[in-house]
Amino acid sequence: MNGKNIIILALFLFIGCKEKITNDDSIKEEDKNGTWVKIQTPSDQNFNKVYFVNNDVGFVSSGYQLLKSINSGKDWEVIYKSDYWIKDFHFVSSAIGWIAIDKTSIIHTENGGETWREIITPGFVSQIFFLNSKVGWIGGNNIGVLTTEDNGITWIEQLKVKLNQTIKDIYFDDLNNGWVTSETYTYYEDVGVGGFTSIIYQTFNSGKLWEIKWSETGEGISNVQFFNNGEIGFLNKRVVLKSYDYGKNWEEKSNKLCTDLFFINEMNGWFITNNSNSVGYTSNGGINWEFIELKQDLNSIYFSDITHGWVASSNGVLFKYFK
């Protein structure tokens, strides 16, 4: 499960592309907690992830493009175009970020997308998480989890995985404490059927050692977050689950289908459900939920603080929340 293989990777520099997208079509929908604004951009692609580094600067991916906003989502600029599908991205500031594409490499910028360099990886990467400009982790299909302390020049294998095991999410609370979710498919020849196993791994020492914290049959595991030094956790496994005991046991907190979730702390959180194209909000750790229908497919949600949030939708649509 743990390894010490050091992989030196080649770097390539190339110029990013830019295309200004200005939004001038906004529709407001209000609930008692705040206002949601529908932003129809000129893009016609489906957005699959949204992330903001603060209340003003954010990024959204749409298949083969990465867009950037510096005014809280009103206007957007295409800062990266690719011939390969964008699997994931992560930024630690308005300037420094990484993109995982459907290729054995990740793409890195240190100047907000003005230029990019390609970093070759030992396999296909589907998840990226960085704590700062130097220290980060990547994971993907059959490659496990690798870490870098030098901005991706050198990668060290930390968590080995089985064949047909996919890393679904990587989340670190600080330099030492981190969690990984994964899903494994196993085919049983004697009975002629296969099945999935969902696993949560945990580390207390920056990934040098990993232990299985929780395992359950079935598929659908996705993103996870922990608070209070890992005591309180929230997990997306098709529904919202919560742990009170450092991830050992989980209980259901909503029976609605969960597409994505995000918690700002152990009490305040949101999830999106395409059962009713709605956003659910809790202020008491999932005991109660209030929903607002946004009337469109919803794919990703992120909040920079309790009063500023965004939802990535389809056909070039974003929803912005403010209060």
LOTILUM-870777 format. One record per atom (N, C-alpha, C): x, y, z; residue in three letters. Coordinates in steps of 0.1 Angstrom, whole numbers, padded with zeros to 4 digits, always signed. Example, Ala and Ser with C-alpha at 12.3 -4.5 7.8 and 13.67 -1.06 7.14 Angstrom:
# LOTILUM-870777
+0132-0057+0078ALA;+0123-0045+0078ALA;+0132-0033+0078ALA;+0128-0022+0071SER;+0137-0011+0071SER;+0129+0000+0079SER;
This chain:
# LOTILUM-870777
+0008-0012+0000MET;+0000+0000+0000MET;+0008+0013+0000MET;+0021+0011+0004ASN;+0029+0023+0005ASN;+0042+0020-0003ASN;+0047+0030-0009GLY;+0059+0028-0018GLY;+0068+0040-0017GLY;+0080+0038-0022LYS;+0091+0049-0022LYS;+0096+0051-0035LYS;+0089+0048-0046ASN;+0093+0050-0059ASN;+0094+0064-0063ASN;+0105+0069-0067ILE;+0106+0083-0071ILE;+0106+0085-0086ILE;+0097+0093-0091ILE;+0096+0095-0105ILE;+0099+0109-0109ILE;+0109+0110-0118ILE;+0113+0123-0123ILE;+0106+0125-0136ILE;+0099+0136-0138LEU;+0091+0139-0149LEU;+0095+0151-0157LEU;+0093+0150-0170ALA;+0097+0160-0180ALA;+0087+0172-0179ALA;+0092+0184-0182LEU;+0084+0196-0182LEU;+0084+0202-0195LEU;+0073+0207-0200PHE;+0072+0214-0213PHE;+0064+0227-0211PHE;+0069+0238-0217LEU;+0063+0251-0216LEU;+0056+0254-0229LEU;+0043+0259-0227PHE;+0036+0264-0239PHE;+0027+0275-0235PHE;+0022+0282-0245ILE;+0014+0294-0243ILE;+0000+0291-0241ILE;-0007+0296-0231GLY;-0021+0295-0230GLY;-0029+0304-0239GLY;-0042+0300-0241CYS;-0050+0308-0250CYS;-0060+0316-0241CYS;-0064+0328-0246LYS;-0074+0336-0239LYS;-0085+0341-0248LYS;-0097+0341-0243GLU;-0108+0345-0250GLU;-0118+0351-0240GLU;-0122+0364-0242LYS;-0130+0371-0232LYS;-0145+0367-0234LYS;-0151+0363-0223ILE;-0166+0361-0224ILE;-0172+0370-0214ILE;-0181+0379-0219THR;-0187+0389-0210THR;-0202+0385-0209THR;-0207+0384-0196ASN;-0220+0381-0194ASN;-0229+0393-0192ASN;-0241+0393-0199ASP;-0250+0404-0197ASP;-0264+0399-0196ASP;-0266+0387-0192ASP;-0279+0381-0191ASP;-0280+0374-0177ASP;-0286+0381-0167SER;-0287+0375-0154SER;-0302+0375-0149SER;-0305+0364-0143ILE;-0319+0362-0138ILE;-0318+0359-0123ILE;-0325+0366-0115LYS;-0324+0365-0101LYS;-0335+0356-0095LYS;-0331+0347-0086GLU;-0341+0339-0079GLU;-0337+0340-0064GLU;-0347+0344-0056GLU;-0344+0347-0042GLU;-0351+0337-0033GLU;-0344+0334-0022ASP;-0351+0327-0011ASP;-0348+0335+0002ASP;-0353+0330+0013LYS;-0352+0338+0025LYS;-0337+0339+0030LYS;-0329+0330+0025ASN;-0315+0330+0029ASN;-0306+0339+0021ASN;-0310+0343+0009GLY;-0301+0350+0000GLY;-0307+0350-0014GLY;-0298+0354-0023THR;-0302+0355-0037THR;-0293+0347-0046THR;-0300+0339-0055TRP;-0293+0332-0066TRP;-0294+0339-0079TRP;-0283+0341-0086VAL;-0284+0348-0099VAL;-0280+0338-0110VAL;-0288+0336-0120LYS;-0285+0328-0131LYS;-0277+0336-0141LYS;-0265+0331-0144ILE;-0256+0337-0153ILE;-0255+0329-0166ILE;-0260+0334-0177GLN;-0260+0327-0190GLN;-0248+0332-0198GLN;-0237+0325-0198THR;-0225+0329-0206THR;-0227+0325-0220THR;-0220+0331-0229PRO;-0220+0327-0243PRO;-0215+0313-0246PRO;-0209+0307-0237SER;-0205+0293-0238SER;-0217+0284-0239SER;-0216+0274-0247ASP;-0227+0264-0248ASP;-0223+0250-0243ASP;-0212+0249-0236GLN;-0207+0237-0231GLN;-0213+0235-0217GLN;-0213+0222-0212ASN;-0217+0219-0199ASN;-0205+0221-0189ASN;-0207+0228-0179PHE;-0197+0231-0169PHE;-0197+0219-0159PHE;-0185+0214-0156ASN;-0184+0202-0147ASN;-0178+0204-0134ASN;-0171+0216-0132LYS;-0165+0219-0119LYS;-0163+0234-0118LYS;-0167+0239-0106VAL;-0164+0253-0103VAL;-0156+0254-0090VAL;-0147+0264-0090TYR;-0139+0266-0078TYR;-0134+0281-0077TYR;-0135+0287-0065PHE;-0131+0301-0063PHE;-0120+0301-0052PHE;-0110+0309-0055VAL;-0099+0310-0045VAL;-0103+0321-0035VAL;-0112+0330-0038ASN;-0117+0340-0029ASN;-0131+0345-0035ASN;-0136+0356-0030ASN;-0149+0360-0034ASN;-0149+0365-0048ASN;-0138+0369-0054ASP;-0137+0375-0067ASP;-0132+0366-0078ASP;-0121+0358-0075VAL;-0114+0351-0085VAL;-0118+0336-0085VAL;-0123+0331-0096GLY;-0127+0318-0097GLY;-0125+0312-0110GLY;-0127+0298-0111PHE;-0124+0291-0123PHE;-0136+0281-0125PHE;-0139+0278-0138VAL;-0148+0267-0141VAL;-0144+0260-0153VAL;-0145+0247-0153SER;-0141+0238-0164SER;-0154+0234-0172SER;-0152+0233-0185SER;-0163+0229-0194SER;-0158+0220-0205SER;-0154+0208-0201GLY;-0150+0198-0211GLY;-0136+0200-0215GLY;-0134+0208-0226TYR;-0121+0211-0231TYR;-0116+0225-0229TYR;-0122+0232-0220GLN;-0118+0246-0217GLN;-0118+0248-0202GLN;-0109+0258-0198LEU;-0109+0263-0184LEU;-0111+0278-0185LEU;-0121+0283-0178LEU;-0124+0297-0178LEU;-0121+0303-0164LEU;-0118+0316-0165LYS;-0114+0324-0152LYS;-0123+0336-0151LYS;-0127+0340-0139SER;-0133+0352-0136SER;-0126+0360-0126SER;-0125+0373-0127ILE;-0119+0381-0116ILE;-0129+0391-0110ILE;-0142+0389-0114ASN;-0152+0398-0108ASN;-0164+0390-0103ASN;-0161+0379-0096SER;-0171+0371-0089SER;-0180+0364-0098SER;-0176+0362-0110GLY;-0184+0354-0120GLY;-0192+0361-0130GLY;-0192+0375-0130LYS;-0199+0382-0140LYS;-0193+0381-0154LYS;-0180+0382-0155ASP;-0174+0380-0168ASP;-0164+0369-0167ASP;-0162+0362-0179TRP;-0153+0351-0179TRP;-0143+0351-0191TRP;-0131+0346-0189GLU;-0121+0346-0199GLU;-0116+0332-0200GLU;-0115+0326-0213VAL;-0110+0313-0215VAL;-0095+0314-0214VAL;-0089+0307-0204ILE;-0075+0308-0202ILE;-0067+0295-0206ILE;-0075+0284-0210TYR;-0069+0272-0214TYR;-0079+0264-0223TYR;-0074+0260-0235LYS;-0081+0251-0244LYS;-0073+0238-0246LYS;-0080+0227-0247SER;-0073+0214-0248SER;-0079+0205-0258SER;-0072+0197-0264ASP;-0077+0186-0273ASP;-0082+0174-0264ASP;-0079+0175-0251TYR;-0081+0164-0242TYR;-0091+0169-0231TYR;-0100+0159-0227TRP;-0110+0163-0217TRP;-0104+0166-0204TRP;-0109+0177-0198ILE;-0104+0182-0185ILE;-0111+0173-0174ILE;-0103+0166-0166LYS;-0108+0157-0156LYS;-0110+0164-0143LYS;-0100+0173-0139ASP;-0100+0180-0126ASP;-0091+0192-0127ASP;-0092+0201-0118PHE;-0083+0212-0117PHE;-0083+0217-0102PHE;-0072+0224-0099HIS;-0071+0230-0085HIS;-0062+0242-0086HIS;-0066+0253-0079PHE;-0058+0265-0078PHE;-0056+0268-0063PHE;-0044+0272-0059VAL;-0041+0277-0046VAL;-0040+0292-0045VAL;-0041+0299-0056SER;-0042+0313-0056SER;-0047+0317-0070SER;-0049+0330-0072SER;-0054+0335-0085SER;-0044+0332-0096SER;-0031+0329-0093ALA;-0020+0327-0103ALA;-0016+0313-0105ALA;-0016+0305-0094ILE;-0010+0292-0094ILE;-0021+0281-0094ILE;-0020+0272-0104GLY;-0030+0261-0105GLY;-0025+0250-0114GLY;-0033+0239-0114TRP;-0030+0227-0121TRP;-0043+0222-0128TRP;-0041+0215-0139ILE;-0053+0209-0146ILE;-0049+0194-0149ILE;-0058+0185-0146ALA;-0057+0171-0150ALA;-0065+0169-0163ALA;-0058+0164-0174ILE;-0065+0162-0186ILE;-0064+0147-0189ILE;-0072+0143-0199ASP;-0074+0128-0202ASP;-0062+0124-0211ASP;-0050+0124-0204LYS;-0037+0121-0210LYS;-0028+0118-0198LYS;-0017+0112-0201THR;-0007+0110-0190THR;+0001+0122-0187THR;-0006+0133-0183SER;+0001+0145-0179SER;-0008+0154-0172SER;-0003+0164-0164ILE;-0011+0175-0159ILE;-0005+0188-0164ILE;-0013+0198-0164ILE;-0009+0211-0169ILE;-0008+0221-0158ILE;+0002+0230-0158HIS;+0005+0239-0146HIS;+0007+0253-0151HIS;+0002+0262-0143THR;+0004+0276-0146THR;+0008+0283-0133THR;+0017+0293-0134GLU;+0021+0301-0123GLU;+0018+0316-0125GLU;+0011+0319-0135ASN;+0007+0333-0138ASN;-0007+0335-0143ASN;-0016+0327-0136GLY;-0030+0328-0139GLY;-0035+0324-0152GLY;-0027+0316-0159GLY;-0031+0311-0172GLY;-0025+0318-0184GLY;-0016+0327-0181GLU;-0009+0334-0193GLU;-0001+0324-0200GLU;+0006+0315-0193THR;+0014+0304-0199THR;+0012+0292-0191THR;+0015+0280-0197TRP;+0013+0267-0191TRP;+0024+0258-0194TRP;+0027+0249-0185ARG;+0037+0238-0188ARG;+0031+0225-0186ARG;+0035+0215-0193GLU;+0030+0202-0192GLU;+0039+0193-0184GLU;+0034+0186-0174ILE;+0041+0177-0166ILE;+0037+0163-0168ILE;+0046+0155-0173ILE;+0043+0141-0177ILE;+0041+0133-0164ILE;+0031+0124-0163THR;+0028+0116-0152THR;+0028+0101-0156THR;+0029+0092-0146PRO;+0030+0078-0149PRO;+0017+0071-0153PRO;+0007+0079-0153GLY;-0006+0073-0157GLY;-0017+0084-0158GLY;-0029+0081-0161PHE;-0040+0091-0162PHE;-0044+0096-0148PHE;-0044+0109-0147VAL;-0047+0116-0134VAL;-0062+0121-0135VAL;-0069+0118-0125SER;-0083+0123-0124SER;-0086+0132-0112SER;-0076+0132-0103GLN;-0078+0140-0091GLN;-0065+0148-0087GLN;-0067+0161-0084ILE;-0055+0169-0080ILE;-0059+0177-0067ILE;-0050+0177-0058PHE;-0051+0185-0046PHE;-0038+0191-0042PHE;-0037+0204-0041PHE;-0025+0211-0036PHE;-0028+0219-0024PHE;-0018+0219-0014LEU;-0019+0227-0002LEU;-0013+0241-0005LEU;-0003+0241-0013ASN;+0004+0254-0016ASN;+0011+0252-0029ASN;+0020+0261-0033SER;+0026+0261-0046SER;+0036+0250-0048SER;+0040+0243-0037LYS;+0050+0232-0038LYS;+0044+0218-0035LYS;+0036+0217-0025VAL;+0031+0204-0019VAL;+0018+0201-0024VAL;+0017+0189-0031GLY;+0004+0184-0036GLY;+0003+0170-0038GLY;-0009+0165-0042TRP;-0011+0151-0044TRP;-0019+0149-0057TRP;-0017+0138-0064ILE;-0025+0134-0076ILE;-0029+0120-0074ILE;-0040+0116-0081GLY;-0045+0103-0081GLY;-0053+0100-0093GLY;-0054+0087-0097GLY;-0062+0083-0108GLY;-0064+0068-0110GLY;-0068+0064-0122ASN;-0071+0050-0125ASN;-0058+0042-0124ASN;-0058+0033-0114ASN;-0047+0023-0113ASN;-0033+0029-0110ASN;-0032+0042-0107ILE;-0019+0047-0104ILE;-0018+0051-0089ILE;-0029+0050-0081GLY;-0029+0053-0067GLY;-0027+0067-0065GLY;-0020+0071-0054VAL;-0018+0085-0050VAL;-0003+0087-0050VAL;+0001+0098-0056LEU;+0015+0103-0056LEU;+0015+0117-0051LEU;+0027+0120-0045THR;+0028+0134-0039THR;+0041+0141-0044THR;+0041+0154-0044THR;+0052+0162-0048THR;+0055+0172-0037THR;+0068+0176-0035GLU;+0071+0187-0026GLU;+0079+0197-0034GLU;+0080+0196-0047ASP;+0088+0205-0055ASP;+0080+0210-0068ASP;+0067+0212-0066ASN;+0058+0217-0076ASN;+0057+0208-0089ASN;+0058+0195-0086GLY;+0055+0185-0097GLY;+0068+0181-0105GLY;+0079+0186-0101ILE;+0091+0181-0108ILE;+0094+0166-0105ILE;+0092+0163-0092THR;+0095+0149-0087THR;+0082+0144-0080THR;+0078+0132-0083TRP;+0066+0126-0077TRP;+0070+0113-0069TRP;+0065+0112-0058ILE;+0068+0100-0049ILE;+0055+0092-0048ILE;+0055+0079-0051GLU;+0043+0071-0049GLU;+0041+0068-0034GLU;+0028+0071-0030GLN;+0025+0069-0016GLN;+0015+0058-0013GLN;+0004+0058-0021LEU;-0007+0048-0019LEU;-0008+0040-0031LEU;-0005+0027-0030LYS;-0007+0018-0042LYS;-0021+0013-0042LYS;-0027+0010-0053VAL;-0040+0005-0055VAL;-0041-0007-0063VAL;-0052-0014-0063LYS;-0054-0026-0070LYS;-0058-0023-0085LYS;-0057-0033-0093LEU;-0062-0032-0107LEU;-0077-0029-0106LEU;-0081-0020-0115ASN;-0095-0015-0115ASN;-0099-0007-0103ASN;-0090-0001-0096GLN;-0093+0007-0085GLN;-0091+0022-0089GLN;-0101+0030-0087THR;-0100+0044-0091THR;-0100+0054-0079THR;-0092+0063-0079ILE;-0092+0074-0069ILE;-0103+0084-0073ILE;-0112+0086-0063LYS;-0124+0095-0066LYS;-0122+0109-0060LYS;-0114+0110-0049ASP;-0113+0123-0043ASP;-0100+0123-0034ASP;-0094+0134-0033ILE;-0082+0136-0024ILE;-0085+0149-0017ILE;-0084+0149-0003TYR;-0087+0160+0005TYR;-0077+0160+0017TYR;-0070+0171+0018PHE;-0061+0173+0030PHE;-0066+0185+0038PHE;-0067+0184+0051ASP;-0071+0194+0060ASP;-0059+0203+0063ASP;-0047+0197+0064ASP;-0035+0204+0066ASP;-0023+0195+0060ASP;-0011+0199+0064LEU;+0000+0191+0058LEU;+0000+0176+0062LEU;-0005+0173+0074ASN;-0004+0160+0079ASN;-0017+0151+0077ASN;-0028+0157+0078ASN;-0041+0150+0079ASN;-0048+0150+0065ASN;-0050+0138+0059GLY;-0056+0138+0046GLY;-0065+0125+0045GLY;-0073+0126+0035TRP;-0083+0115+0032TRP;-0083+0113+0017TRP;-0085+0100+0013VAL;-0087+0096-0001VAL;-0099+0087-0002VAL;-0108+0090-0012THR;-0119+0080-0015THR;-0115+0073-0027THR;-0119+0060-0028SER;-0117+0052-0040SER;-0128+0042-0042SER;-0128+0037-0054GLU;-0139+0027-0058GLU;-0132+0016-0066GLU;-0134+0004-0062THR;-0128-0008-0069THR;-0139-0017-0075THR;-0137-0021-0087TYR;-0146-0031-0094TYR;-0139-0044-0094TYR;-0146-0054-0089THR;-0141-0068-0088THR;-0151-0077-0096THR;-0146-0085-0105TYR;-0154-0095-0112TYR;-0151-0109-0106TYR;-0162-0116-0102TYR;-0161-0129-0095TYR;-0165-0139-0106TYR;-0155-0146-0111GLU;-0157-0156-0122GLU;-0165-0168-0118GLU;-0164-0172-0105ASP;-0172-0184-0101ASP;-0187-0182-0101ASP;-0191-0169-0100VAL;-0206-0167-0100VAL;-0209-0158-0112VAL;-0199-0153-0120GLY;-0202-0146-0132GLY;-0208-0132-0131GLY;-0205-0126-0119VAL;-0210-0112-0117VAL;-0199-0104-0111VAL;-0200-0091-0111GLY;-0190-0082-0105GLY;-0197-0072-0096GLY;-0189-0065-0088GLY;-0194-0056-0079GLY;-0184-0046-0075GLY;-0188-0034-0069PHE;-0180-0023-0065PHE;-0178-0023-0050PHE;-0166-0018-0046THR;-0163-0016-0032THR;-0158-0001-0030THR;-0164+0006-0021SER;-0161+0020-0018SER;-0152+0020-0006SER;-0141+0028-0006ILE;-0131+0028+0005ILE;-0127+0043+0008ILE;-0126+0045+0021ILE;-0120+0058+0025ILE;-0106+0055+0032ILE;-0095+0061+0027TYR;-0082+0060+0033TYR;-0079+0072+0041TYR;-0071+0071+0052GLN;-0068+0083+0060GLN;-0053+0082+0063GLN;-0046+0094+0064THR;-0032+0095+0068THR;-0031+0106+0078THR;-0022+0104+0087PHE;-0019+0114+0098PHE;-0005+0120+0096PHE;+0003+0115+0086ASN;+0017+0119+0084ASN;+0020+0123+0069ASN;+0011+0131+0063SER;+0013+0136+0050SER;+0013+0125+0039SER;+0007+0114+0042GLY;+0006+0103+0032GLY;+0017+0093+0032GLY;+0026+0094+0042LYS;+0037+0084+0043LYS;+0031+0070+0046LYS;+0021+0070+0054LEU;+0013+0058+0058LEU;-0002+0061+0056LEU;-0009+0051+0050TRP;-0023+0052+0048TRP;-0030+0040+0055TRP;-0041+0042+0061GLU;-0049+0031+0066GLU;-0064+0032+0061GLU;-0070+0020+0059ILE;-0084+0020+0055ILE;-0092+0024+0067ILE;-0100+0035+0066LYS;-0108+0040+0076LYS;-0122+0034+0076LYS;-0127+0032+0063TRP;-0140+0027+0061TRP;-0141+0020+0048TRP;-0149+0009+0047SER;-0151+0002+0035SER;-0165-0003+0034SER;-0171-0003+0022GLU;-0185-0007+0021GLU;-0187-0012+0007GLU;-0195-0022+0005THR;-0199-0026-0009THR;-0208-0016-0015THR;-0207-0015-0028GLY;-0216-0006-0036GLY;-0207+0005-0042GLY;-0213+0012-0052GLU;-0206+0023-0059GLU;-0212+0036-0056GLU;-0206+0047-0062GLY;-0212+0060-0060GLY;-0204+0069-0051GLY;-0193+0064-0045ILE;-0186+0073-0036ILE;-0179+0084-0043ILE;-0178+0096-0037SER;-0172+0107-0044SER;-0165+0116-0034SER;-0168+0129-0033ASN;-0160+0138-0025ASN;-0163+0137-0010ASN;-0152+0140-0002VAL;-0153+0139+0012VAL;-0147+0151+0019VAL;-0152+0156+0030GLN;-0146+0167+0038GLN;-0146+0163+0053GLN;-0136+0168+0060PHE;-0136+0166+0075PHE;-0133+0179+0082PHE;-0138+0180+0094PHE;-0136+0192+0103PHE;-0133+0187+0117PHE;-0129+0197+0125ASN;-0126+0194+0139ASN;-0115+0184+0141ASN;-0104+0185+0134ASN;-0093+0176+0134ASN;-0097+0162+0130ASN;-0107+0161+0120GLY;-0111+0149+0115GLY;-0122+0142+0122GLY;-0128+0148+0133GLU;-0138+0142+0140GLU;-0152+0141+0132GLU;-0155+0153+0126ILE;-0167+0154+0119ILE;-0165+0153+0104ILE;-0172+0144+0097GLY;-0170+0143+0082GLY;-0183+0143+0074GLY;-0182+0147+0062PHE;-0193+0147+0053PHE;-0189+0140+0040PHE;-0197+0131+0035LEU;-0193+0122+0024LEU;-0205+0122+0014LEU;-0201+0123+0001ASN;-0211+0121-0010ASN;-0210+0107-0015ASN;-0219+0099-0012LYS;-0221+0085-0017LYS;-0235+0083-0023LYS;-0237+0092-0033ARG;-0251+0093-0039ARG;-0261+0099-0030ARG;-0259+0099-0017VAL;-0266+0107-0008VAL;-0256+0113+0002VAL;-0261+0123+0010VAL;-0252+0129+0019VAL;-0251+0121+0032VAL;-0238+0117+0035LEU;-0235+0109+0047LEU;-0227+0118+0057LEU;-0228+0115+0070LYS;-0221+0122+0080LYS;-0215+0113+0090LYS;-0202+0116+0094SER;-0196+0108+0105SER;-0193+0117+0117SER;-0195+0111+0129TYR;-0192+0118+0141TYR;-0180+0112+0148TYR;-0174+0102+0142ASP;-0163+0094+0149ASP;-0151+0092+0140ASP;-0146+0103+0134TYR;-0134+0103+0126TYR;-0135+0094+0114TYR;-0147+0092+0108GLY;-0149+0084+0096GLY;-0151+0069+0098GLY;-0152+0064+0110LYS;-0154+0050+0112LYS;-0168+0046+0109LYS;-0178+0054+0112ASN;-0192+0051+0109ASN;-0199+0063+0102ASN;-0209+0060+0094TRP;-0215+0070+0086TRP;-0230+0068+0087TRP;-0238+0080+0087GLU;-0252+0079+0087GLU;-0258+0089+0077GLU;-0269+0085+0071GLU;-0275+0093+0061GLU;-0281+0106+0066GLU;-0279+0117+0059LYS;-0284+0130+0064LYS;-0294+0136+0054LYS;-0296+0129+0042SER;-0306+0133+0033SER;-0309+0121+0024SER;-0321+0119+0020ASN;-0324+0108+0011ASN;-0325+0112-0003ASN;-0322+0125-0006LYS;-0322+0130-0020LYS;-0309+0126-0026LYS;-0309+0123-0039LEU;-0297+0120-0047LEU;-0288+0132-0047LEU;-0275+0129-0043CYS;-0265+0140-0042CYS;-0256+0139-0054CYS;-0255+0150-0061THR;-0246+0151-0072THR;-0232+0157-0068THR;-0233+0166-0059ASP;-0220+0172-0053ASP;-0224+0179-0040ASP;-0214+0180-0031LEU;-0216+0187-0018LEU;-0204+0195-0015LEU;-0206+0205-0007PHE;-0196+0214-0001PHE;-0200+0220+0012PHE;-0191+0218+0022PHE;-0193+0223+0035PHE;-0182+0234+0038PHE;-0187+0245+0044ILE;-0177+0256+0047ILE;-0172+0254+0061ILE;-0179+0246+0070ASN;-0175+0242+0083ASN;-0184+0231+0087ASN;-0183+0226+0100GLU;-0190+0215+0104GLU;-0206+0217+0105GLU;-0210+0229+0104MET;-0224+0232+0106MET;-0231+0237+0092MET;-0224+0245+0085ASN;-0230+0251+0073ASN;-0225+0244+0060ASN;-0234+0238+0052GLY;-0231+0231+0040GLY;-0242+0231+0030GLY;-0238+0227+0018TRP;-0248+0227+0007TRP;-0246+0214-0001TRP;-0256+0209-0008PHE;-0254+0199-0018PHE;-0264+0201-0029PHE;-0261+0196-0041ILE;-0270+0198-0052ILE;-0276+0184-0056ILE;-0289+0184-0060THR;-0295+0172-0063THR;-0303+0174-0076THR;-0300+0165-0086ASN;-0307+0166-0099ASN;-0320+0159-0099ASN;-0324+0153-0087ASN;-0338+0148-0086ASN;-0348+0159-0089ASN;-0345+0171-0083SER;-0354+0183-0084SER;-0347+0195-0089SER;-0334+0193-0094ASN;-0326+0205-0099ASN;-0325+0215-0088ASN;-0322+0211-0076SER;-0323+0220-0064SER;-0309+0220-0057SER;-0308+0231-0048VAL;-0297+0232-0039VAL;-0302+0231-0025VAL;-0296+0222-0017GLY;-0300+0221-0003GLY;-0290+0228+0006GLY;-0295+0235+0016TYR;-0286+0242+0026TYR;-0290+0237+0040TYR;-0279+0235+0048THR;-0281+0232+0062THR;-0273+0241+0070THR;-0278+0246+0082SER;-0271+0254+0091SER;-0268+0247+0104SER;-0272+0234+0105ASN;-0270+0226+0117ASN;-0264+0212+0114ASN;-0255+0212+0105GLY;-0248+0200+0103GLY;-0255+0189+0096GLY;-0266+0192+0089GLY;-0274+0182+0082GLY;-0286+0177+0089GLY;-0289+0182+0100ILE;-0301+0178+0107ILE;-0314+0182+0099ILE;-0313+0195+0095ASN;-0324+0200+0086ASN;-0319+0206+0074ASN;-0327+0206+0063TRP;-0323+0211+0050TRP;-0334+0220+0045TRP;-0329+0231+0038GLU;-0339+0240+0031GLU;-0334+0239+0016GLU;-0344+0238+0007PHE;-0341+0237-0007PHE;-0347+0248-0015PHE;-0339+0252-0026ILE;-0344+0261-0036ILE;-0342+0255-0050ILE;-0352+0255-0058GLU;-0351+0249-0071GLU;-0346+0259-0081GLU;-0335+0255-0088LEU;-0329+0263-0098LEU;-0333+0259-0113LEU;-0340+0249-0114LYS;-0347+0246-0127LYS;-0337+0242-0138LYS;-0326+0237-0135GLN;-0316+0233-0145GLN;-0307+0222-0139GLN;-0301+0214-0148ASP;-0292+0204-0144ASP;-0280+0211-0136ASP;-0276+0205-0125LEU;-0266+0211-0116LEU;-0254+0201-0115LEU;-0242+0205-0116ASN;-0231+0196-0117ASN;-0220+0197-0106ASN;-0218+0210-0101SER;-0207+0212-0091SER;-0211+0224-0083SER;-0207+0224-0070ILE;-0210+0235-0061ILE;-0198+0239-0053ILE;-0196+0252-0051TYR;-0185+0257-0042TYR;-0189+0270-0036TYR;-0185+0272-0023PHE;-0187+0284-0016PHE;-0173+0289-0011PHE;-0170+0302-0013SER;-0158+0307-0008SER;-0160+0312+0007SER;-0172+0315+0011ASP;-0175+0318+0025ASP;-0190+0316+0026ASP;-0196+0319+0037ILE;-0210+0316+0040ILE;-0219+0324+0031ILE;-0214+0335+0025THR;-0223+0344+0018THR;-0220+0345+0003THR;-0210+0337-0002HIS;-0207+0337-0016HIS;-0205+0323-0021HIS;-0213+0319-0031GLY;-0213+0306-0036GLY;-0216+0305-0051GLY;-0213+0294-0057TRP;-0215+0292-0072TRP;-0219+0278-0075TRP;-0227+0276-0085VAL;-0231+0262-0090VAL;-0228+0262-0104VAL;-0221+0252-0109ALA;-0218+0250-0123ALA;-0230+0241-0129ALA;-0235+0246-0140SER;-0247+0239-0146SER;-0243+0235-0160SER;-0254+0233-0169SER;-0252+0229-0182SER;-0254+0240-0192SER;-0250+0238-0205ASN;-0252+0248-0215ASN;-0246+0262-0212ASN;-0235+0262-0206GLY;-0229+0275-0203GLY;-0235+0283-0192GLY;-0242+0277-0183VAL;-0249+0284-0172VAL;-0242+0282-0159VAL;-0241+0293-0152LEU;-0236+0293-0138LEU;-0247+0299-0129LEU;-0248+0295-0117PHE;-0256+0302-0107PHE;-0247+0307-0096PHE;-0249+0320-0092LYS;-0242+0327-0082LYS;-0251+0330-0070LYS;-0246+0327-0058TYR;-0253+0330-0046TYR;-0246+0341-0039TYR;-0254+0351-0033PHE;-0248+0361-0025PHE;-0259+0365-0015PHE;-0254+0371-0004LYS;-0263+0375+0007LYS;-0258+0388+0013LYS;
